Amino acid sequence: MTILFALIAQSLHRVRKFLLAVGLLLAGFQVVLILQANSIQASSSFAQMGALVPAFARELMGPAFVAFLSFQGIVCLGYFHPVVMGALVSVSLTLATVPVMEIETGFIDLLLARPVARHWIVTRSILVSLISAAYLLAMMALGTWVGLSVFAAKATVWPSAGLIRSMAINLGFLILCWSGIAMAIGCACRRRSSAGAIAGLLALTAYLTDYIGRAWKPADSIAWLSPFRYYTPFDLVMGAALPAKSLYVLGGVAIAAFALAYVLYSRRDISR
Amino acid sequence: MISGSTVISIRGLTKRYGKLVAVNRLDLEVQRGEVFGFLGLNGAGKTTTIRILLDLLRPTSGNASLFGHDCQSDSQNARASVGYLPGEMGIYSDMTGHELLRFLARIGGVGISAKYRGSLTERFELGDRDLSRKLREYSTGMKRKLGLIQAFQADPPLLILDEPTEGLDPLMQESFYELLNDARSRGRTVFMSSHVLPEVERVCDRIAVLRKGEVVLLSSVEDARKLASRRVSVSFRQDVATPASLPHGYEMIDAQPRKWALRVTGQLGSLPAFLAALPVADLAVEEARLEDVLVRYYRDGAA
């Protein structure tokens, strides 16, 4: 157990500056969105914005369109904005491909020459991914809370803590799902760049599949394959409860992918 | 059956990469307290064998064990008593020397004597100031010294060293040889690969020469040296005729009226009798060089 803690501590120590920077950026982004929502609210421009949105976009968002064009909706945008999702998925891919990076650099030779079980390397990376995801989501929630407390006008209606929590949990499961997929891919690759490129391309394809599926009926038939389909921020903003089925699917894929990563890593040759 | 003093046991070990055979039916045993040299040209299979011992690579067939623990099925226990220096050390350049040594000591699972580690850093002239620097500032030689310190710092019963003196200056090589002697005198076993034949001749008790994944020579350094032919130079006080025949194992390289150069393979016991009737003025016998034998094995695979 001491060895596992040492591995986790070393991994977190290595990425501390990177995580700190991403955490601050994400928290800052939440604050900026609140400032923006404040400004739109102050100029009563939500109705004007609604008129500017093309019909297809309204259709795409459905009834959530109304909820989105509000102070609360803009604040919640911080939890499903493509930039935020892209950043979180990128961080998860980066951390999940650490095992293959260690093989590529040869650092793993120093670790596995000692009485370190191979599965501890994968376990360490899973725990580091979990801790990092929890920290980043906490930073986003902190940014939202600080932004609302400090900058929101008194008359505004804040999104409930329950809504923010639901979105963060759903988003957390989505990140975990991509961590698992990236780790499994990484454990089968010889190069981190290959693993990152494959996982990144897969994430982009899955995102576009989900996005197109929402607007184009034929694509909707395969959109269930995309993990992004199981992150439903619009429904949550509309007041729906956190869907347990989505969490089961995302969690199930994550567990299956982590299990596959264990198997692949334990069987592979550790060679550059 | 592995005897109590057997530290490394390799039986029928084979590793294939598709059609390429990296190691072919390798059999080897290394006994406790030995310094064992593992020799061969690049691509002979030395590093592959070492990586199988550490369970970094999985063999295609055969098995290997360290201290009786199978390197695959019981690899954690097998590796618990090993200090390893990789041929190329992959390190994070943003770590300091201290951080790396502390981290590796923690995951080694055994206590490290600060006194012993201090003696190692002193021996390799890697002071506190050097160890506080980021590894990106280290030279190749400093990284090698750090690699040796991390391998030795837990004072493990078995040291597996892949090209240990690569990148070390002559003074540090001397320090390493002294360290190796100390380790041997304390009963530690050393399994090292090397290209430096004089080094092998100096520090190893036994050697195995690997060629295309197969052992072509397994012997003590002393016995291997006997396989080498020695050059004998003889000067005469007056002109002598070239002999019509030579004793078995003798070869005339250069025959002049007052000077012969001979190559003698095997023992020199017959030399005094051969020269007894001749007006010998001077006699010089060159020491047999292990290098001559090994180079032949590298090339041909057999004597």
Interface residues (C-beta under 8 A of the other chain):
Chain A: T2 I3 A6 L7 Q10 R14 E102 T105 G106 F107 I108 D109 L110 L111 L112 A113 R114 P115 V116 A117 R267 D269 I270 S271
Chain B: R51 L54 D55 L56 L57 R58 Q76 N77 R79 A80 V82 Y84 P86 E88 M89 G90 I91 Y92 D94 F103 L104 R106 I107 G108 G109 Q150 I160
